Every structure is written in structure tokens, then in C-alpha cells.
Amino acid sequence: MPLKDLIDEILKEKNRSLSWLASEMGKTFDGLKRSLVRESIKYADLKRMAEILEISPRSFFPDVTETPQHVVAEEYVPYSNLRNELVSYQELVKMLKSQVQDKERIIELLTRSK
């Protein structure tokens, strides 16, 4: 059974919509639908979807009787986006402090010349 149909069936049983699921996952409706239709979805997203729907991730694979040994979960790096933003903002602060020092030096030189 295609993943999209399987998810639709689970959502119907739980009286929920695909747009609700997308919202709960922090995804757009179109993005989630496209991933399900193409059956191209990250393992972390499948795990999150299972948590939201309160089901086992194994439910998404009804035809699989044994878990393959080569399936590995993606590494989840919490707050990685925030760390990257922090570094960017720290660089911005350094640049702004440098500009303030330059402006103060210019003001100092201008006041001396008067």
C-alpha cells in the first residue's frame, strides 16, 4: 500500500486531516503531501509522524516482517539552526562594535581639529 494511502487511512481512523498532521509536524501541507506521494520522506519525519499519531513507526511498513540491519536513524542535532544563527549574530556584533569604534575615533579627530 502506498505510504500516502496508509497515512490517509490512519488519519481517517483518528478523525484527523493531513493539514492537521502537517501543522503538527511543522511542515507545509504541500510539502508533506509531496513527500508522501513520492514516498521520499526522512526517517526522522516518519518517527515524528508516528509520535504525533501515537503509533509505532513500524506501522508505516506493513509489508516488512523483519527490520533490515542497514537502516540507520538520522542524527538529530537539537538547536543546530539556533547555533548557526548565534555564530552569525556574534560576527555581526563584532562588526558593529568595530564600526562604533571607527565612528568614535572620527568624532574624536573632528573635535580635536576645532
C-alpha positions in Angstrom: 0.0 0.0 0.0 1.4 3.4 -0.9 2.6 5.5 2.1 0.1 8.3 1.3 -2.8 5.9 1.3 -1.6 4.4 4.6 -1.3 7.8 6.3 -4.7 8.8 5.0 -6.2 5.6 6.5 -4.6 6.2 9.8 -5.7 9.9 9.8 -9.2 8.8 9.0 -9.3 6.4 11.9 -8.1 9.2 14.2 -10.6 11.7 12.7 -7.7 14.0 11.7 -6.7 15.6 8.4 -3.5 15.7 6.5 -3.3 19.5 7.1 -3.5 18.9 10.8 -0.6 16.4 10.6 1.4 18.8 8.5 0.8 21.6 11.0 1.8 19.4 14.0 5.0 18.4 12.2 5.9 22.0 11.3 5.6 21.2 7.6 3.6 22.8 4.9 0.6 20.8 3.6 2.0 20.7 0.1 5.5 19.7 1.3 4.2 16.8 3.4 1.8 15.6 0.7 4.6 15.7 -1.9 6.9 13.6 0.4 4.1 11.1 1.0 3.1 10.8 -2.7 6.7 10.4 -3.8 7.5 8.2 -0.9 10.5 10.3 -0.3 10.4 11.2 3.4 13.2 11.4 6.1 13.3 8.8 8.7 13.2 11.5 11.4 10.0 12.8 9.9 8.5 9.3 10.0 9.5 9.0 13.6 7.9 12.4 14.4 4.8 11.5 12.5 4.5 8.2 14.5 4.8 10.2 17.7 2.1 12.6 16.7 -0.2 9.9 15.6 0.6 7.8 18.7 1.5 4.7 16.6 4.6 2.6 16.1 6.9 3.7 13.2 6.7 0.1 12.1 3.0 0.7 11.2 4.3 2.6 8.1 5.8 -0.6 6.8 3.1 -3.3 7.0 4.8 -5.5 4.4 8.1 -5.7 6.3 8.3 -8.6 8.7 11.9 -8.1 9.7 13.8 -4.9 10.3 16.8 -4.6 7.9 20.1 -4.3 9.6 21.2 -1.4 7.3 18.5 1.1 8.3 20.0 3.8 10.5 18.3 6.8 12.1 19.4 10.3 11.1 21.4 12.0 13.7 19.3 14.7 15.3 21.2 17.8 16.3 19.0 19.8 18.6 19.0 23.6 18.1 21.6 23.4 15.3 19.8 26.3 13.5 20.0 28.4 16.6 23.7 27.6 17.0 24.3 28.8 13.4 22.3 31.9 14.0 24.2 32.6 17.2 27.5 32.5 15.4 26.2 34.8 12.7 24.9 37.3 15.3 28.2 37.2 17.2 30.1 38.1 14.0 27.6 40.9 13.3 28.1 42.2 16.9 31.9 42.3 16.3 31.5 44.1 13.1 29.1 46.7 14.6 31.4 47.2 17.6 34.3 47.8 15.2 32.1 50.4 13.3 31.2 52.2 16.5 34.9 52.4 17.4 35.7 53.8 14.0 32.9 56.4 14.4 34.1 57.4 17.8 37.7 57.8 16.5 36.4 60.0 13.7 34.4 62.1 16.2 37.5 62.4 18.4 39.6 63.6 15.5 37.0 66.1 14.4 36.6 67.6 17.8 40.4 68.0 18.1 40.6 69.9 14.9 38.2 72.6 16.1 
